[in-house]
Amino acid sequence: METTLSTHLLKIEGMSCGWCVKKVSGVLKEVPGIATHSVELGRARIACESARQCEDACEALTAEGYRTMEVPDVEGGVALQRSMAEDWPPGGESYDGGYAGW
């Protein structure tokens, strides 16, 4: 029987450097049932079988001190809903940081 994975985009506050990217990647690797597609400053794209596994990933990151929430994965995660993007990045810095379309 083939397993179907769904993709989820996580918005992660508190990431500020390459070390944070490595830390988040490591935390996600330890969560059962999670496949990590990508981790970048401020976000991660994961695949999992159930919503509970996505919640487990968010809880694991919260336990490490990051504020995490699942956001709509519009067009493969390229864009966030405008309501989510208005308060991003933290502190209101104005830069695209490689997140074209946010």
VMD Tcl script that draws the C-alpha trace (Angstrom):
set ca {
  {0.00 0.00 0.00}
  {1.40 3.36 -1.04}
  {1.61 6.13 1.54}
  {0.34 9.58 0.57}
  {2.24 12.51 2.03}
  {0.87 16.04 2.18}
  {3.12 19.09 2.03}
  {2.96 21.74 4.77}
  {4.66 25.11 5.00}
  {5.75 26.20 8.47}
  {6.42 29.83 9.34}
  {9.16 29.85 11.98}
  {10.00 32.93 14.05}
  {13.26 33.15 15.93}
  {15.56 31.91 13.18}
  {18.32 34.40 12.51}
  {21.33 32.55 11.11}
  {22.72 29.44 9.48}
  {23.02 27.74 12.85}
  {19.25 28.12 13.31}
  {18.64 26.49 9.93}
  {20.80 23.53 10.98}
  {19.08 23.32 14.36}
  {15.58 23.35 12.84}
  {16.64 20.76 10.26}
  {17.95 18.51 13.03}
  {14.81 18.89 15.13}
  {12.57 18.04 12.18}
  {14.65 14.93 11.36}
  {13.88 13.62 14.86}
  {10.09 13.89 14.48}
  {8.62 10.53 13.42}
  {6.78 10.58 10.11}
  {8.22 13.90 8.90}
  {10.13 14.29 5.65}
  {11.87 17.64 5.34}
  {11.81 19.19 1.87}
  {13.59 22.43 2.75}
  {14.55 24.66 5.65}
  {15.38 28.33 5.16}
  {15.45 31.33 7.46}
  {11.88 31.82 8.64}
  {10.30 28.77 7.07}
  {10.38 25.05 6.46}
  {8.51 22.86 4.01}
  {7.74 19.40 5.32}
  {5.77 16.37 4.19}
  {3.82 14.09 6.48}
  {0.97 11.59 6.44}
  {-1.29 13.28 8.98}
  {-2.14 16.65 10.49}
  {-1.06 15.24 13.87}
  {2.49 14.74 12.56}
  {2.57 18.36 11.40}
  {1.44 19.42 14.88}
  {4.19 17.23 16.36}
  {6.75 19.07 14.21}
  {5.45 22.45 15.41}
  {5.52 21.28 19.04}
  {9.10 20.01 18.69}
  {10.23 23.36 17.29}
  {8.35 25.25 20.01}
  {10.14 23.14 22.62}
  {13.43 24.40 21.13}
  {12.36 28.04 21.51}
  {10.99 28.80 18.04}
  {7.53 30.21 17.43}
  {5.98 28.09 14.71}
  {2.73 28.02 12.81}
  {1.49 26.24 9.71}
  {0.57 28.61 6.90}
  {-1.18 27.97 3.59}
  {1.16 26.37 1.08}
  {0.03 28.43 -1.89}
  {1.62 27.34 -5.17}
  {4.04 24.99 -3.48}
  {4.81 27.47 -0.71}
  {6.05 30.27 -2.94}
  {3.60 32.81 -1.54}
  {1.91 33.32 1.80}
  {-1.53 34.76 2.25}
  {-1.20 38.52 2.51}
  {-2.66 38.50 6.00}
  {0.17 36.23 7.14}
  {2.88 38.16 5.30}
  {1.96 41.58 6.73}
  {3.69 40.84 10.04}
  {6.65 39.09 8.46}
  {9.61 39.35 8.83}
  {9.79 39.91 12.57}
  {10.61 43.49 13.52}
  {9.33 44.81 10.21}
  {12.70 44.81 8.43}
  {12.31 45.60 4.77}
  {14.15 43.05 2.67}
  {13.19 40.21 0.40}
  {15.81 37.86 1.87}
  {15.39 35.55 -1.09}
  {11.69 35.07 -0.41}
  {10.41 36.46 -3.70}
  {6.66 36.40 -3.68}
  {6.20 36.77 0.06}
}
mol new
graphics top color blue
foreach p $ca { graphics top sphere $p radius 0.5 }
foreach p [lrange $ca 0 end-1] q [lrange $ca 1 end] { graphics top cylinder $p $q radius 0.2 }
display resetview
